[in-house]
Structure formats: structure tokens, C-alpha cells
């Protein structure tokens, strides 16, 4: 299974470091449960994890996940499981 990198993302407006409200030293339940869609590494990891879960391997699929989580309807979704369900629901 391919692991896509930040260079494969469509958008380049992500924070390359943690945002002010995120503690880079904290890796725990909160980080596993939530996705900060402003942080490059979290978006990349979420997209790769979604592809792995659904046995998808194409760069276009990686970028489609990125596009879906940027939709206005997804803007308030921060919980990982809810975001996964949103992408699954809107996948065409």
C-alpha cells in the first residue's frame, strides 16, 4: 500500500507545525479521536489511513479524501470517526 506525502496533497495552505491550540508533546486519546484539518501532518495521516481502511491505492483517491474533508459541510466535524463516516457517505 502506497503512503502518500505532503507533496501529494492538492492544497498547500496547511500549517506545517502544530497550531497554537495543539500540544505537539501530547500524543494520546485526543489525538487519536480528533483531526485538525488545518495541520498538514494530520490531513496527510487521515487521508492515508482512510485509503488503507478501504484498500484504495491511487493518488487520486488520496486527493479526493482531502477535497471531501475540505467541503463546507465538513468544516465543523473534528471527531475522526465522524469525519470517516462523512467521507464514506460522500464518496462517489
QUIPE-V498086 format. One record per residue. N is the residue number from 1. RES is the residue in three letters. PHI is phi in whole degrees, 0 to 359 (* if undefined). OMEGA is omega in degrees with one decimal (none if undefined). Layout:
# QUIPE-V498086
N/RES/PHI/OMEGA  N/RES/PHI/OMEGA
This chain:
# QUIPE-V498086
1/UNK/*/-179.8  2/UNK/287/172.0  3/UNK/251/-179.6  4/UNK/275/-175.7  5/UNK/249/178.6  6/UNK/299/178.5  7/UNK/292/179.9  8/UNK/272/178.5  9/UNK/291/179.4  10/UNK/283/-174.3  11/UNK/253/-179.2  12/UNK/237/-177.1  13/UNK/259/-179.0  14/UNK/276/172.2  15/UNK/288/-179.8  16/UNK/272/174.3  17/UNK/235/179.4  18/UNK/293/176.8  19/UNK/283/-174.6  20/UNK/303/-177.0  21/UNK/275/-176.7  22/UNK/253/178.0  23/UNK/269/-176.9  24/UNK/295/179.8  25/UNK/274/-178.5  26/UNK/269/173.3  27/UNK/229/-176.4  28/UNK/201/-175.8  29/UNK/304/-178.5  30/UNK/302/179.2  31/UNK/291/178.0  32/UNK/284/-175.5  33/UNK/271/-173.2  34/UNK/244/175.4  35/UNK/234/174.4  36/UNK/268/-174.2  37/UNK/283/175.1  38/UNK/263/-176.8  39/UNK/262/-176.1  40/UNK/306/-175.2  41/UNK/293/179.3  42/UNK/288/177.9  43/UNK/295/179.3  44/UNK/301/-179.3  45/UNK/295/178.4  46/UNK/297/-179.0  47/UNK/298/178.4  48/UNK/297/180.0  49/UNK/295/178.2  50/UNK/298/179.3  51/UNK/299/-179.8  52/UNK/298/-179.5  53/UNK/301/-174.3  54/UNK/254/178.5  55/UNK/54/176.8  56/UNK/256/-173.6  57/UNK/229/-173.7  58/UNK/270/177.3  59/UNK/301/178.5  60/UNK/299/177.3  61/UNK/291/176.6  62/UNK/303/-178.8  63/UNK/289/177.3  64/UNK/293/176.2  65/UNK/301/179.0  66/UNK/302/180.0  67/UNK/298/-178.3  68/UNK/295/-178.8  69/UNK/285/176.5  70/UNK/265/178.3  71/UNK/298/179.1  72/UNK/306/-178.9  73/UNK/294/-179.4  74/UNK/263/-172.1  75/UNK/299/-178.3  76/UNK/263/-179.9  77/UNK/275/179.2  78/UNK/241/-178.6  79/UNK/281/-175.5  80/UNK/306/-177.3  81/UNK/295/177.5  82/UNK/290/179.5  83/UNK/292/175.7  84/UNK/300/179.4  85/UNK/299/178.5  86/UNK/299/-179.2  87/UNK/295/177.9  88/UNK/301/-178.2  89/UNK/294/-175.1  90/UNK/265/178.9  91/UNK/289/179.8  92/UNK/234/none
